[in-house]
Amino acid sequence: MSAKLSIIPLGGLGEIGKNMTVIKYGNNIIVVDAGLSFPEDEMLGVDVVIPDITYLLENKQLVRAIILTHGHEDHIGALPYILKDLNVPVYGTRLTLSLLEQKLMEAYILDQAKLVEIKAGDTVNIGPFEIEFIRVSHSIPDVVALGIKTPAGTIVHTADFKIDHTPIDGEVTDFHKFAQLGKEGVLVLLSDSTNAEREGYTMSEKNVGENFDDIFSNAKGRIIVASFASNIHRLQQIFLTAYKHGRKVAVCGRSMQNTVEVASELGYLDIPPNTLIDLDSISQLPNKQIVVISTGSQGEPMSALSRIAKGEHKKVQIEPGDTIVISANPIPGNEKMIAKTIDQLFQQGAEVIYEEVFGVHVSGHASQEELKLMINLIRPKYFMPIHGEYRMLVKHAQIAEELGIPSKNIIVAENGQVIEFGKNGACISGRVTTGQVMVDGLGVGDVGNIVLRDRQQLSQYGILIVVLTLEGETGEVLAGPDIISRGFVYVRESEELLEEARQKVEKVLEKCKEANIKEWSVIKGNIKDVLSKFLFERTHRKPMILPIIMEV
C-alpha cells in the first residue's frame, strides 16, 4: 500500500503572518516557512506570536528539514524559538539565511543551526521529496517558490509573489519553469492570497522610483522616508534617487541599519559612492542635502519614526520644511497607530506624504489578474489558497473556480486541518494541535489566556491589595487590614470608599474567626468575594483584588 500525502497548515490561514505549512509523505515531513505575526490589541505586553509546533515536536523524528521561501519576518521570524526544540536543516537562499543568521545570533543558537544555502534553479532531494526552487518577484530579493515532487504527485507553493516585468534587480519570475511544471502535471497549487481582493495588476516597484524622483525634486528641506526594513528594492531606489539629487543618506532604526549592512555586504543593495553617511553627521550638512531612511512605517510605538514624531529621538528632530514619506500600506490593525504618528508629524510642521494616490508604495503581492496567470500556468488538479485572512482565501477560491477548477477540487482550509490526498481524491481527514504561542520577553508560551485576562483587568480597572498579619495559632489579626490602591482610585480622593472597604474586610475576618476558619485560601476567597461585590455596587468597576496574608 502506497504512503499518503498530507498538507497541514500550522499558520498563515485565516490570518496575516505566522506562515507555516507541513508537508508529510509516509514517515517524512518537510516544513515550509516558520513565520511570526504581531500581537493584536488585546495581547497586552506580548512581543510577537508564533505558531504552535506541538504536532512537529510530537513527530520530531519524522521532520527532515525546514524550507524557507524568503526572508520576511512572517516567514522566518519564529525560527529563533523553534530551532531550540527542533534542530533540523534549514534551506534558504543567500539573503534569506543571512537575515536569519542575525536573528539566531541574537538568540545564541547560531552555532548549533544547520543552514543550507540554495539558489533559484537548484534542486535538492530530501527523503521522498524532490524540491525545485523557482525564482519569483516580491518586495525582497532572493524569493523562491517551490516545486515539490512526491510519489503521490507534485505540489507547487508560490511563496509570496507578484508578476513584475521590470523588477529592480532584473530577476524576472521564472514563468518557463511554472509552465513546464504545469505541462508535466501538478496535483495541488498552494498560492498567495494576500491581494486576492484587489482587481487588476500590482504595479511594478519601478513606479515608486519615478514618484520618489518627483518628491525629491520638489522637497526644499530634509526628506525622511519610512519603509519596511526588509524592502530592499525600496531602499535601493531611495539611495539611487538621493544620489541623483545630490543628497546624502543616513539610516535610522536598528533593524534598518542591520538590513542595509547585510544587503550591501552581499551585493543585494548597491549604494552609490559617498552617499551613505552616519546619522550623527546630518547636523553638519544643509537640510536640502539630507535623506533619512527610517523604520516605523507601521506606527510602532518604539520605532524610530514614532520617536521622531513625539520629539523623543536623540538625533533627529522635526523641523518646519521637512518632508516625511511613509512608503508602506498599513498592515490591518495598525491604522490607528499610523494615523497618530502622521498627526504628530503634521503638528510639528512637517509635510507628510502617505496617501496611496502619491504612489510611494506598491504591494509585493499579486493582484487578481496575476493570480489568474499563475493558476493558468499551473492548471493544477487541486487548488488551495494560502497566506491571507479568511475572506481573502474565499475570494481566491472564487477566482480559481471562475478559471475552471471544479469547486470540489478547491480546498479553503483552516490552520490545523489535515488535507490528505489519496486514490479517492482529497479530503480533510482530521486536525492537529495548532494555535498561537505568545512570546513575551524571554518567555515563550508562558503567557496564556489567564495571564492576558489578568492584564486586561489590570489595564482597565487597576488593582486593590489587602494586606494583613495574623497570629498563627489563634488567627487573631495582629496588623491591618491595610488597603493599597493602584490604578483603581486615587487614595486621597477616595478615603471614604477605602475605609468602607477596610471595614468590610474586618467583618469577613470576624466571621472567619467565629467559624474557626484558618485556611488562608478560604479567608482570601471570602475577602475577594465580599470586596468584589461591594466595589462593583459602589463604582461599577472590577479591580483585581489581591489579599496578602502574613502569619506570625
C-alpha positions in Angstrom: 0.0 0.0 0.0 1.4 3.4 -1.1 2.0 6.1 1.5 -0.4 9.0 1.8 0.5 12.7 1.1 -0.8 15.3 3.6 -0.6 19.0 3.8 -1.1 20.5 7.2 -1.1 24.3 7.6 0.1 25.3 11.1 -0.2 29.1 10.4 -1.0 31.6 7.7 -4.6 30.7 7.0 -7.3 33.0 8.2 -4.7 35.5 9.3 -1.9 37.7 8.1 1.5 36.3 9.1 2.7 33.3 11.1 3.1 31.3 7.8 4.0 27.7 8.3 3.0 24.6 6.3 3.7 21.0 6.9 4.0 18.5 4.0 4.0 14.9 5.0 4.5 11.8 2.9 4.7 8.5 4.7 7.2 8.9 7.6 8.8 12.0 6.2 7.9 15.7 7.0 9.2 18.9 5.5 8.1 22.3 6.8 7.7 25.3 4.5 8.5 28.6 6.3 8.3 29.4 10.0 7.0 32.9 10.5 5.7 35.2 13.2 2.9 37.7 13.5 2.5 40.7 15.6 0.2 40.8 18.7 -3.4 42.1 18.5 -4.5 45.0 20.7 -5.8 42.7 23.4 -2.5 40.8 23.7 -1.1 43.3 26.3 2.7 43.1 26.7 3.1 40.4 24.1 6.1 41.0 21.8 5.3 38.5 18.9 3.2 35.5 18.2 4.5 32.3 16.7 2.8 29.0 15.5 2.1 26.2 17.9 4.5 23.4 16.8 3.2 20.7 19.2 2.5 18.5 16.2 6.1 18.8 14.9 7.5 18.1 18.4 5.3 15.0 18.7 6.7 13.8 15.3 10.2 15.2 15.7 11.8 12.0 14.4 9.9 12.4 11.1 10.9 16.1 10.4 13.6 16.2 7.7 14.0 19.9 7.0 12.6 23.4 7.1 12.4 25.1 3.7 12.4 28.9 3.6 10.9 30.9 0.7 12.2 34.3 1.6 13.5 36.5 4.5 10.4 38.4 5.7 9.5 38.1 9.4 6.2 36.4 8.7 8.2 33.6 7.1 11.4 33.3 9.2 10.7 35.1 12.4 9.7 32.1 14.5 12.9 30.1 13.8 14.9 31.5 16.8 12.3 30.0 19.1 11.6 26.8 17.1 15.1 25.7 16.4 15.8 25.4 20.1 13.4 22.4 20.2 13.5 21.3 16.6 17.1 21.4 15.3 16.8 20.2 11.7 18.5 21.5 8.5 17.1 24.9 7.2 17.3 25.5 3.5 17.2 29.0 2.1 18.7 31.5 -0.4 21.7 33.5 0.5 20.0 36.7 1.6 17.3 34.7 3.5 19.9 32.8 5.5 21.9 36.0 6.1 18.9 37.7 7.6 18.2 34.6 9.6 21.7 34.4 10.9 21.4 37.7 12.7 18.3 36.5 14.5 19.9 33.2 15.5 23.0 35.1 16.7 20.8 37.3 19.0 19.2 34.1 20.3 22.6 32.5 20.9 21.8 29.4 18.7 23.6 30.2 15.5 26.5 27.8 16.3 24.1 24.8 16.5 21.9 25.7 13.5 22.3 23.7 10.3 21.8 26.2 7.5 22.0 25.0 3.9 22.3 27.7 1.1 20.4 27.2 -2.2 19.6 29.4 -5.1 16.9 29.7 -7.6 17.1 26.9 -10.2 18.6 24.4 -7.7 17.0 21.0 -7.0 17.5 19.1 -3.7 16.4 15.7 -2.6 15.1 15.3 1.0 13.8 11.9 1.7 11.0 11.2 -0.8 10.7 14.9 -1.7 12.4 16.4 -4.8 12.3 20.2 -4.3 13.0 22.6 -7.1 13.5 26.3 -6.2 11.8 28.7 -8.7 12.6 32.4 -8.9 9.6 34.8 -8.2 9.4 38.6 -7.7 8.4 40.1 -4.4 9.4 43.1 -2.3 12.6 41.5 -1.2 15.3 39.8 -3.3 16.1 36.1 -3.4 12.5 34.8 -3.1 11.8 31.3 -4.3 8.6 29.4 -5.0 8.8 25.6 -4.6 8.0 22.8 -6.9 7.8 19.7 -4.6 7.7 16.4 -6.4 6.4 13.4 -4.3 5.5 9.9 -5.3 1.8 11.0 -4.9 2.2 14.0 -7.2 3.7 17.5 -7.5 2.9 20.3 -5.1 3.6 23.9 -6.2 4.0 26.5 -3.4 4.1 30.0 -4.9 5.6 31.7 -1.8 4.7 35.4 -1.6 4.9 36.7 -5.2 3.8 39.3 -7.8 4.3 39.5 -11.5 6.8 42.3 -12.0 8.1 42.5 -15.6 10.6 45.3 -14.6 12.0 44.2 -11.2 14.6 46.4 -9.6 17.2 43.6 -9.6 16.4 42.4 -13.1 15.5 38.9 -11.8 12.2 38.2 -13.5 9.8 35.4 -12.3 10.7 32.1 -14.0 7.5 31.7 -16.0 9.0 28.9 -18.1 9.5 26.7 -15.0 5.9 27.2 -13.8 4.6 26.4 -17.3 6.8 23.3 -17.5 5.5 22.0 -14.2 2.0 22.7 -15.3 2.6 20.7 -18.5 4.0 17.8 -16.5 1.0 17.9 -14.2 0.5 19.4 -10.8 -1.5 17.7 -8.1 -2.1 20.8 -6.0 -1.2 24.5 -6.1 -0.8 26.5 -2.9 -1.0 30.2 -3.8 -0.5 33.5 -2.1 -3.9 35.2 -1.3 -2.9 38.5 0.3 -4.2 40.6 -2.6 -7.0 38.4 -3.8 -9.5 41.2 -3.2 -7.6 43.6 -5.4 -8.7 43.9 -9.0 -6.2 44.2 -11.9 -2.4 44.1 -11.6 0.0 45.1 -8.9 2.2 48.0 -10.1 5.9 47.5 -10.7 8.3 48.6 -8.0 9.9 50.9 -10.6 6.8 53.1 -10.4 7.7 54.0 -6.9 11.2 55.2 -8.0 9.6 57.5 -10.5 7.4 59.0 -7.8 10.3 59.4 -5.5 12.1 61.4 -8.2 9.2 63.9 -8.3 9.1 64.2 -4.5 12.9 64.6 -4.2 12.8 67.3 -6.9 10.2 69.4 -5.0 11.4 68.9 -1.5 13.0 72.1 0.0 14.3 70.6 3.2 15.2 67.2 4.6 13.5 64.1 3.4 12.7 61.3 5.8 11.4 58.1 4.2 9.8 55.4 6.4 9.6 51.9 5.0 9.8 48.3 5.9 13.4 47.5 6.7 13.2 44.3 4.6 12.0 46.0 1.5 15.5 46.1 -0.1 14.2 47.1 -3.6 12.6 50.2 -2.0 15.9 51.0 -0.2 17.8 50.7 -3.4 15.5 53.2 -5.1 15.9 55.7 -2.2 19.7 55.5 -2.4 19.7 55.9 -6.2 17.2 58.9 -6.2 19.1 60.6 -3.4 22.4 60.2 -5.3 20.7 61.6 -8.4 19.6 64.7 -6.5 22.9 65.3 -4.6 21.6 64.1 -1.2 23.4 62.0 1.4 21.5 59.2 3.1 21.6 58.3 6.8 19.9 55.2 8.2 17.8 55.4 11.4 16.5 52.3 13.3 18.3 49.2 14.4 16.6 46.8 12.0 17.1 49.2 9.1 20.8 49.5 9.9 21.1 45.7 10.0 19.4 45.2 6.7 21.4 47.9 4.9 24.6 46.4 6.3 23.8 42.8 5.3 22.3 43.6 1.9 25.1 45.8 0.9 27.8 43.3 2.0 26.1 40.6 0.0 25.6 42.7 -3.1 21.8 42.9 -3.0 22.0 46.7 -2.3 24.2 48.9 -4.5 24.9 52.1 -2.6 26.4 54.8 -4.8 29.8 56.1 -3.6 29.9 58.7 -0.8 26.2 58.5 -0.4 25.8 56.7 2.9 26.6 58.8 6.0 26.4 58.2 9.7 23.2 59.6 11.4 25.4 61.8 13.7 26.6 63.7 10.6 23.3 65.0 9.4 23.6 68.1 11.6 26.8 69.1 9.7 25.0 69.3 6.3 22.4 71.7 4.8 18.9 70.3 5.1 18.4 70.1 1.3 21.3 67.6 1.1 19.8 65.1 3.6 17.7 62.0 3.3 17.0 59.8 6.3 15.7 56.2 5.9 13.7 55.2 9.0 11.8 52.3 10.5 8.3 52.9 11.8 6.1 52.8 8.7 3.5 51.0 10.8 3.5 53.5 13.6 5.1 51.0 16.1 5.4 52.9 19.4 9.1 52.3 19.9 10.2 52.7 16.3 12.4 55.5 15.1 9.7 57.4 13.2 7.3 57.3 16.2 10.0 58.6 18.5 10.8 61.3 15.9 7.1 62.3 15.7 6.9 62.6 19.5 10.1 64.7 19.6 11.9 62.0 21.7 14.6 60.9 19.2 18.1 61.8 20.3 19.5 62.5 16.9 16.6 63.5 14.6 14.1 66.3 15.5 11.4 67.5 13.1 12.0 71.0 11.6 9.5 73.0 9.6 10.1 72.3 5.9 10.9 68.6 6.4 9.2 66.1 4.0 8.1 62.8 5.5 7.3 60.0 3.1 5.6 56.9 4.6 6.4 54.3 1.9 4.1 51.4 3.1 0.5 50.5 3.4 -0.9 49.8 6.8 -1.0 46.2 8.0 -4.5 45.5 9.1 -4.8 46.6 12.8 -2.1 49.3 12.6 -4.2 52.1 11.1 -4.7 54.0 14.4 -1.0 53.9 15.3 -0.1 55.2 11.8 -2.7 57.9 11.9 -1.5 59.1 15.3 2.1 59.3 14.1 1.1 61.2 11.0 -0.9 63.7 13.1 2.1 64.3 15.4 4.4 64.9 12.4 2.0 67.4 10.9 1.7 69.1 14.3 5.5 69.6 14.3 5.4 71.4 10.9 6.4 68.6 8.6 4.9 67.8 5.2 3.7 64.2 5.3 3.2 62.2 2.1 1.4 59.0 2.9 -1.7 58.5 0.7 -1.9 55.8 -1.9 -2.6 58.5 -4.6 1.0 59.7 -4.4 2.3 56.2 -5.4 5.0 56.0 -2.8 4.3 52.3 -2.1 3.3 49.3 -4.2 2.5 45.9 -2.8 4.7 42.9 -3.1 1.8 40.6 -3.7 -0.1 39.6 -6.8 -3.5 41.1 -7.6 -6.3 39.2 -9.2 -5.0 39.2 -12.8 -1.6 37.9 -11.7 -3.3 35.2 -9.5 -5.2 34.1 -12.6 -2.0 33.9 -14.6 -0.4 31.7 -12.0 -3.4 29.3 -12.0 -3.5 29.2 -15.8 0.3 28.5 -16.0 0.0 25.6 -13.5 -3.5 24.2 -14.2 -3.5 22.1 -11.0 -5.9 19.3 -10.3 -6.5 20.8 -6.8 -6.2 24.3 -5.6 -5.6 25.6 -2.1 -5.3 29.3 -1.3 -2.8 30.2 1.5 -1.4 33.3 3.1 -4.4 35.5 4.0 -7.4 36.3 6.1 -10.4 34.0 5.6 -12.2 36.4 3.2 -9.1 36.6 1.0 -8.9 32.8 0.8 -12.5 32.6 -0.2 -12.0 35.3 -2.9 -9.0 33.5 -4.2 -11.0 30.2 -4.3 -13.8 32.0 -6.3 -11.1 33.2 -8.8 -9.9 29.6 -9.2 -13.5 28.4 -9.8 -14.0 31.1 -12.5 -11.0 29.7 -14.3 -12.5 26.3 -14.5 -11.2 24.4 -11.4 -14.1 22.4 -10.1 -15.4 23.6 -6.7 -14.9 20.1 -5.2 -11.2 20.4 -6.0 -10.8 23.7 -4.2 -9.8 23.5 -0.6 -10.3 26.5 1.7 -8.7 25.1 4.8 -8.1 26.3 8.3 -4.9 26.1 10.4 -4.5 22.6 11.9 -6.6 20.7 9.4 -5.0 17.7 7.7 -5.6 17.7 4.0 -5.0 14.2 2.7 -4.5 13.3 -1.0 -5.2 9.7 -1.9 -6.6 7.5 -4.7 -10.1 8.7 -3.9 -9.2 12.3 -4.1 -8.5 15.0 -1.5 -10.3 15.2 1.9 -9.9 16.8 5.3 -9.0 13.7 7.4 -8.5 15.3 10.8 -7.0 18.1 12.8 -3.7 18.5 14.7 -2.9 20.9 17.6 -2.4 24.4 16.4 -2.8 27.9 17.7 -0.9 30.9 18.9 2.2 30.8 21.1 2.9 34.2 22.6 6.4 35.4 23.2 6.8 38.0 26.0 10.4 38.9 26.6 12.4 35.7 27.2 9.2 33.7 27.9 7.9 31.6 25.1 4.4 30.2 25.6 4.2 31.1 29.3 1.7 33.8 28.6 -1.8 32.3 28.1 -5.4 33.3 28.2 -5.4 33.6 32.0 -2.4 35.9 32.1 -3.9 38.0 29.3 -7.2 38.2 31.1 -5.4 39.4 34.3 -3.5 42.0 32.3 -6.7 43.2 30.6 -8.4 43.5 34.0 -5.4 45.4 35.4 -5.3 47.8 32.5 -9.0 48.5 32.7 -9.7 48.7 36.4 -6.4 48.5 38.3 -5.6 46.6 41.5 -6.6 46.6 45.1 -4.2 45.0 47.6 -5.4 43.9 51.0 -2.5 43.3 53.5 -2.9 41.8 57.0 -1.0 39.9 59.6 -2.5 37.0 61.5 -1.3 35.2 64.7 -0.5 31.6 63.6 -2.3 29.6 66.2 -5.3 31.7 67.2 -6.0 33.5 63.9 -6.0 36.9 65.7 -5.4 39.9 63.5 -2.1 41.5 64.6 -1.9 44.2 61.9 -4.1 45.6 59.2 -6.1 45.1 57.2 -4.4 47.8 55.1 -5.7 48.6 51.6 -3.4 49.7 48.8 -4.9 51.0 45.5 -3.0 51.2 42.2 -4.8 52.2 39.0 -8.3 51.9 40.7 -8.9 55.0 42.7 -6.7 57.9 43.9 -6.4 57.3 47.7 -6.7 60.9 48.8 -10.0 61.5 46.9 -11.5 58.1 47.9 -10.6 57.8 51.6 -14.2 57.1 52.5 -14.6 54.3 49.9 -11.4 52.6 51.0 -12.3 53.0 54.7 -15.6 51.2 54.0 -13.7 48.5 52.1 -11.4 48.1 55.1 -14.4 47.7 57.4 -15.9 45.1 55.0 -12.6 43.1 55.3 -12.7 43.3 59.1 -16.2 41.9 59.2 -15.0 39.0 56.9 -12.2 38.3 59.3 -14.5 38.3 62.3 -16.9 35.8 60.6 -14.0 33.5 59.7 -12.7 33.6 63.3 -16.2 32.8 64.6 -16.5 29.9 62.2 -12.9 28.8 63.2 -11.7 29.1 59.6 -7.9 29.2 59.5 -7.2 28.1 55.9 -5.6 31.1 54.1 -7.2 30.1 50.8 -10.7 30.3 52.2 -10.1 33.6 54.0 -8.6 35.1 50.8 -11.6 33.8 48.8 -14.1 35.4 51.2 -12.3 38.7 51.2 -12.2 38.8 47.4 -15.9 37.8 47.1 -17.1 40.5 49.6 -14.9 43.3 48.2 -15.7 42.5 44.6 -19.4 42.8 45.2 -19.1 45.9 47.4 -16.8 47.8 44.9 -18.9 46.9 41.9 -22.0 48.2 43.6 -20.2 51.5 44.6 -18.1 52.1 41.5 -19.3 49.7 38.7 -15.6 48.7 38.3 -14.0 45.4 38.8 -10.4 45.9 40.0 -8.2 42.9 40.6 -8.3 42.2 44.3 -5.2 40.6 45.8 -5.3 39.6 49.5 -1.9 39.1 51.1 -1.8 37.4 54.5 1.3 37.2 56.6 1.5 34.8 59.6 3.4 35.4 62.8 
